[in-house]
Structure formats: structure tokens, C-alpha cells
């Protein structure tokens, strides 16, 4: 048991070391995150300047949007694009066979790699971006210690949902050997339906109800609502349980798709 755990930790460490060889990618991701954050800040400021009826107070809204940019799971970043693009390339050239013959389950390998990427991006992009936004743009810190703890837990569960969606895209690469278009579509869907750019409160009631029944809210709306103090006490606990439920459902779906995709996989290359 301990050997299996050590082997899996080692795989995550390898993924971390691999991505740390490309620090410039993460520096550029941080800079682009700050750039887009400033753009959205100016956009929302202009909207609120000429608006007479607002769904959220300015401080709460701008904190929600800015932190949403810092933790964006749809960001065009190394941690987001590397696993899916690398998998499509490995399917195309036949290197995928090396992953399939390893003693560790294929999806477990991908999860350990994604966890390593998630940790690196958290340290190089998410936390620095949040700190800079707090000190430069006056974004509020978490509402209280409970909100900070709940936000951390919610963010980790959100990563599980994001990984499951990426895992489904990886399964698509088994058939198409190219996921560029699918990745672009996923990014657009997540930005809108996860509530990363626009809080659910600004959507029409009918559309909002639909969005609340989709798994995407687990990637942004719930963590950000906890951060800003809109979800507290038992409501926060219920939302965390809902997130966890979606994570389990999405992992199960990706697992079932893997079982089907593996049977249809055609190995190319020499």
C-alpha cells in the first residue's frame, strides 16, 4: 500500500518538475491574468457608473469577478492545456501505448499529473494574482476565516470537477486525435455557465435556474459565493456537498467514457 502511495506521489512530483522547467509560461499566464482582470475591472466600473439598478453591491461584485479571474479553471494556461493537448498528441503518434502498459491506472496517471499542474499554477498564478488584486485594485479578502476555509475546500472540489471535464475531453481525443476546437468550446461554456465572468444574479431567472442544475457552477460560482460571504453556515455546507456530489458524478461519467474509449482506441505510429 505504501509503495503504491509513494509511486503515485512520485508521479505528481515528476509532473511538477516538468512544468517548473517552463516557468516563463506561468509568468506569462500571471501577466495575462492581471491584464484581463484590469480590463474586466474597468468594464464593470463603467457598467456600474451608468447603472441605476445593480444586482450586487460594487465591492462584492468586483471581488467576485477579480477572484474569479485569479482561479479561472478555463484559463488558457499550461495547467489547463498541457494534459489534454499532450494526450491528443500521444494518441496521434502512438506514445499512448506506453501509458497503457504502466502499472498505474491510466486515469489515475492523468489525475496525478493534473494535481501536480494544479499545485504549480496555484503557487505561480492563483495566489500571486489574488494578492496583487487585493493590494492594487482593492479587492476584498475572504469575508472571514470560515469563508477562507470553505473557499479553499470548495476550490479543491472544483478542481475535481474541472479535471473530470478535461478527462472527458481526453476521451474525445481517443477518437478525434485533436481537441483544439473542443477545448475552445469548453472554455467558452465554462466562462459563461460557471459564473466566472458574470455572477448568476445578473442572468434571467429561467436561465439562472438551468445553470444552477449544471455541474459548471461547482467550478466558480460556488467557490466565489463562499469567498464573498454570500454562502454561509448551513447554506455553505449544502453547497459544498452539492459540489462533492457533482465531482463524484463527473468522475463516474469520465470513467465510463474511458472504458468505452479504450475499446475503440487505434494505436498510430511505430
VENUR-V503473 format. One record per residue. N is the residue number from 1. RES is the residue in one small letter. SS is DSSP state (a for helix, b for strand, c for the rest). BURIAL is I if it has 24 or more other C-alpha atoms within 12 Angstrom, else O. Layout:
# VENUR-V503473
<<N,RES,SS,BURIAL> <N,RES,SS,BURIAL>>
This chain:
# VENUR-V503473
<<1,x,c,O> <2,x,a,O> <3,x,a,O> <4,x,a,O> <5,x,a,O> <6,x,a,O> <7,x,a,O> <8,x,a,I> <9,x,a,O> <10,x,a,O> <11,x,a,I> <12,x,a,I> <13,x,a,I> <14,x,a,O> <15,x,a,I> <16,x,a,I> <17,x,a,O> <18,x,a,O> <19,x,a,I> <20,x,a,O> <21,x,c,O> <22,x,c,O> <23,x,a,O> <24,x,a,O> <25,x,a,I> <26,x,a,I> <27,x,a,O> <28,x,a,O> <29,x,a,I> <30,x,a,I> <31,x,a,I> <32,x,a,O> <33,x,a,I> <34,x,a,I> <35,x,a,O> <36,x,a,I> <37,x,a,I> <38,x,a,I> <39,x,a,O> <40,x,a,I> <41,x,a,I> <42,x,a,O> <43,x,a,O> <44,x,a,I> <45,x,a,O> <46,x,a,O> <47,x,a,O> <48,x,a,O> <49,x,a,O> <50,x,c,O> <51,x,c,O> <52,x,c,O> <53,x,c,O> <54,x,c,O> <55,x,c,O> <56,x,c,I> <57,x,c,O> <58,x,a,I> <59,x,a,I> <60,x,a,I> <61,x,a,I> <62,x,a,I> <63,x,a,I> <64,x,a,I> <65,x,a,I> <66,x,a,I> <67,x,a,I> <68,x,a,I> <69,x,a,I> <70,x,a,I> <71,x,c,I> <72,x,c,I> <73,x,c,I> <74,x,c,I> <75,x,c,I> <76,x,c,I> <77,x,c,I> <78,x,a,I> <79,x,a,I> <80,x,a,I> <81,x,a,I> <82,x,a,I> <83,x,a,I> <84,x,a,I> <85,x,a,I> <86,x,a,I> <87,x,a,I> <88,x,a,I> <89,x,a,I> <90,x,a,I> <91,x,a,I> <92,x,a,I> <93,x,a,O> <94,x,c,O> <95,x,c,O> <96,x,a,I> <97,x,a,O> <98,x,a,O> <99,x,a,O> <100,x,a,O> <101,x,c,O> <102,x,c,O> <103,x,c,O> <104,x,c,O> <105,x,c,O> <106,x,a,I> <107,x,a,I> <108,x,a,I> <109,x,a,I> <110,x,a,I> <111,x,a,I> <112,x,a,I> <113,x,a,I> <114,x,a,I> <115,x,a,I> <116,x,a,I> <117,x,a,I> <118,x,a,I> <119,x,a,I> <120,x,a,I> <121,x,a,I> <122,x,a,I> <123,x,a,I> <124,x,a,I> <125,x,a,I> <126,x,a,I> <127,x,a,I> <128,x,a,I> <129,x,a,I> <130,x,a,I> <131,x,a,I> <132,x,a,I> <133,x,a,I> <134,x,a,I> <135,x,a,O> <136,x,a,O> <137,x,c,I> <138,x,c,O> <139,x,c,I> <140,x,c,I> <141,x,c,I> <142,x,c,I> <143,x,c,I> <144,x,c,O> <145,x,a,O> <146,x,a,O> <147,x,a,I> <148,x,a,I> <149,x,a,O> <150,x,a,I> <151,x,a,I> <152,x,a,I> <153,x,a,I> <154,x,a,I> <155,x,a,I> <156,x,a,I> <157,x,a,I> <158,x,a,I> <159,x,a,I> <160,x,a,I> <161,x,a,I> <162,x,a,I> <163,x,a,I> <164,x,a,I> <165,x,a,I> <166,x,a,I> <167,x,a,I> <168,x,a,I> <169,x,a,I> <170,x,a,I> <171,x,a,I> <172,x,a,I> <173,x,a,I> <174,x,a,I> <175,x,a,I> <176,x,a,O> <177,x,c,I> <178,x,c,I> <179,x,c,I> <180,x,a,I> <181,x,a,O> <182,x,a,I> <183,x,a,I> <184,x,a,O> <185,x,a,O> <186,x,a,I> <187,x,a,I> <188,x,a,O> <189,x,a,I> <190,x,a,I> <191,x,a,I> <192,x,a,I> <193,x,a,I> <194,x,c,I> <195,x,c,I> <196,x,c,I> <197,x,c,I> <198,x,c,I> <199,x,c,I> <200,x,a,I> <201,x,a,I> <202,x,a,O> <203,x,c,O> <204,x,c,O> <205,x,a,O> <206,x,a,O> <207,x,a,O> <208,x,a,O> <209,x,a,O> <210,x,a,O> <211,x,a,I> <212,x,a,I> <213,x,c,O> <214,x,c,I> <215,x,a,I> <216,x,a,I> <217,x,a,I> <218,x,a,I> <219,x,a,I> <220,x,c,I> <221,x,a,I> <222,x,a,I> <223,x,a,I> <224,x,a,I> <225,x,a,I> <226,x,a,I> <227,x,a,I> <228,x,c,I> <229,x,c,I> <230,x,c,I> <231,x,c,I> <232,x,c,I> <233,x,a,O> <234,x,a,O> <235,x,a,O> <236,x,a,I> <237,x,a,O> <238,x,a,O> <239,x,a,I> <240,x,a,I> <241,x,a,O> <242,x,a,I> <243,x,a,I> <244,x,a,I> <245,x,a,O> <246,x,a,I> <247,x,a,I> <248,x,a,I> <249,x,a,O> <250,x,a,I> <251,x,a,I> <252,x,a,O> <253,x,a,O> <254,x,a,I> <255,x,a,I> <256,x,a,O> <257,x,a,I> <258,x,a,I> <259,x,a,O> <260,x,a,O> <261,x,a,O> <262,x,a,I> <263,x,a,O> <264,x,a,O> <265,x,c,I> <266,x,c,O> <267,x,c,I> <268,x,c,O> <269,x,c,O> <270,x,c,O>>
